[in-house]
Amino acid sequence: MINVARACEKIGAHMIEVSSVHATKPLPGQALIKENTNFNPNDVVGEYAKTKAIAARFIVHECKMKRLDAVIVQPSGLVGPNDHNDTHLTQFLAEVCNQTLPANVDAGYNFVDVGDVAQGHPQCL
């Protein structure tokens, strides 16, 4: 990602960073996540979330320094056709559909179709 950002800086290209909602510090209760420019890997749990927070923090810094023109997209749980990998998300959805989910968590989480995310990217330009 840093190499891509540096290349965009060099030629003056606009960059779209596909991050994740997991790069954002979890909020208490039913609080809604809003646009964020303060990414801190110490505020999130797990290596995936930490690497996304580090990347987003770098992008924000480069934009503030006026070296990079970029947008950070933070989709939530991606779902879509041809997802045949046995990921945590596909396992979860299968358990919900089959009514075999072993626990119920009082929490909220969004899912988005990967096609909708892909169609939204040109709108960031």
N, C-alpha and C positions, 0 to 999 in steps of 0.2 A: 504494500500500500504506500509506503514512503517513496519507493521508486516511482510509482505512478504519479504521486503528488508532485514530486520533483520534476518529472517530465512535463506535467501539466503547467507547472510554474514556468519552466523553460520556454515553452511554446505559447503560453498564454491561453491554454485550453481550459474550459469549464470542467470541473470534476464532480461526479456524483459518487459519494461514498455510501455503499450499502452496509449499514451498520445493523443494529438490532435494538429493540426495546430493552434488552437485557443490559445494555451499556448505561442505562439510566438508573440512578439510585431508587430502590423501591420506596414507595410512599405509604404512609399508614392508612389503614381503613379503606374507604372508598374514594380517596383523593385521586383526582385525575392527573395524569402526566401531561405536562405542558412542554412547549418548546424549551429545550435545554441547551446551554452552552458551557456548563460547568461539569465536565466529565471527570470522574475520579475513580481509578481502578480499585481504590480501597473502599469505595462505597458499594461495590457489587460483589456477588459471590460466584465463584467458579472461574476457571481459566478462560472459557469462551467469553463470558461477560467482561472479564478484565481486559482481554486483548481488544475487544470492541471498544471499551472505554478509553484505552490507551490510543487507539487509532483515531477515535472521535476527538479526543483532547488535542492531538497533533493537528488535525484538520482545522479545528477552531483556532488554534494558535496561528497557523499559517494564514488563515483568513484575516485575523486581527492585525497581523503584520503586513497585510496588503500584498502578500506574495502569491496567494492562491485564491481563485474564484471557485468556491465549492458549495455543495449542498449535501447535508447528511440525511439519509432516509433511514428511518428506524421502524421497520415493520415488526409486527408481533409474530405469532406462530404461523408460518407459511404452510399452506395446504394446497394441493393441486393434483392434477393427473400425473400418472407415471411415477409417483413416489412409492417405489417398491422396496425402499430400504426400510429395515425394521428399526426405525428411529423411536425415540421416546414419544414423540408426538403421534406417530402412526399407531404405536402400541396403545397410547392413551385413548385416541379416538376409537380404535377397535373395541377397547374395553367399555367405553361409554355406550357405543352402539349395541354391543352384545350384553349390556347390563351386567358385566362381570368386574367392574371397577371395585377393587377391594376397600376403598376408603372414599370419603367425601371431604373435600376441603372447602371451607368457607372463604373463597377468594374469587377474584375476577381475572380473566385473561381473554384476550382477543385472538381471533384467527382471521387470516386474510388469504384470499386466493392468490397464488403466486402470479397468475396471469394479470390480476388487477395491479399488483405491485409493478410488474414489468411494464404495463401500459402507462403507469403513472410517471415513470422515469423521464420520458420526453417532456413532460410538463415542468420538470425541474430546470430545463435549459433556458 
